[in-house]
Amino acid sequence: MTIHTSTYKGKRVYVLLKDGTRIVDKFKDKKSGYVVLEEHGKIQKSKIKTMTIYRNTPSTSPVIPAKLEKDVPKK
């Protein structure tokens, strides 16, 4: 099954990876087999479970914005 991985450049997107990592970042480009984000760089499409436009709605689970994720200690 193919994931929809394109949107307008500069649009903030929500990406859920297959390993459970959640990313909110700005979409830069789509290459063959990759999605390019502003802060996270290239991510393989095969590692993406879901990608959608980020609408900043309240949710039950926390999402770590791109600029803050590197400040969070790893478990």
C-alpha positions as CSV (number, residue, x, y, z in Angstrom):
1,M,0.0,0.0,0.0
2,T,1.3,3.4,-1.0
3,I,1.2,6.4,1.4
4,H,0.2,9.8,0.3
5,T,3.4,11.8,0.8
6,S,3.0,15.1,-1.0
7,T,1.7,18.5,0.0
8,Y,2.6,22.2,-0.6
9,K,6.2,23.1,0.2
10,G,6.5,24.8,3.6
11,K,3.3,23.2,4.9
12,R,3.6,21.8,8.5
13,V,3.0,18.1,8.5
14,Y,2.5,15.4,11.1
15,V,4.5,12.2,10.4
16,L,4.1,9.0,12.4
17,L,6.9,6.5,11.8
18,K,6.4,2.7,12.0
19,D,8.6,2.6,15.1
20,G,6.1,5.0,16.9
21,T,8.1,8.2,16.6
22,R,5.9,11.3,16.0
23,I,7.3,14.3,14.1
24,V,5.8,17.7,13.3
25,D,8.0,19.5,10.8
26,K,7.8,21.6,7.6
27,F,7.5,19.7,4.3
28,K,10.3,20.6,1.9
29,D,10.3,18.1,-1.0
30,K,9.5,14.5,-2.1
31,K,12.1,12.4,-3.8
32,S,12.0,8.9,-5.1
33,G,11.7,6.8,-2.0
34,Y,12.1,9.7,0.4
35,V,10.3,12.6,2.0
36,V,12.4,15.7,2.8
37,L,11.6,17.7,5.9
38,E,13.1,21.0,7.0
39,E,14.6,20.0,10.4
40,H,14.7,16.2,10.1
41,G,16.0,15.9,6.5
42,K,15.4,12.8,4.5
43,I,13.1,10.1,5.8
44,Q,12.5,6.9,3.9
45,K,8.9,6.4,2.7
46,S,9.1,2.8,3.8
47,K,9.6,3.9,7.4
48,I,6.5,6.2,7.4
49,K,3.2,4.8,8.7
50,T,1.1,8.1,8.4
51,M,1.7,11.5,7.0
52,T,-0.9,14.3,7.1
53,I,-1.2,18.1,7.3
54,Y,-0.7,19.2,10.9
55,R,-3.8,21.0,12.2
56,N,-2.6,21.7,15.8
57,T,-5.6,20.0,17.3
58,P,-5.5,18.7,20.9
59,S,-4.8,15.0,21.3
60,T,-4.5,12.5,24.0
61,S,-0.8,11.7,23.2
62,P,2.0,14.3,23.1
63,V,3.6,15.2,19.8
64,I,7.2,16.6,19.9
65,P,7.8,19.5,17.5
66,A,10.9,19.2,15.4
67,K,12.9,21.9,17.2
68,L,12.2,20.4,20.7
69,E,12.7,16.7,19.9
70,K,16.5,16.9,20.2
71,D,16.2,18.4,23.7
72,V,14.2,15.4,25.0
73,P,16.3,12.7,26.8
74,K,16.2,9.3,25.1
75,K,14.9,6.3,27.2
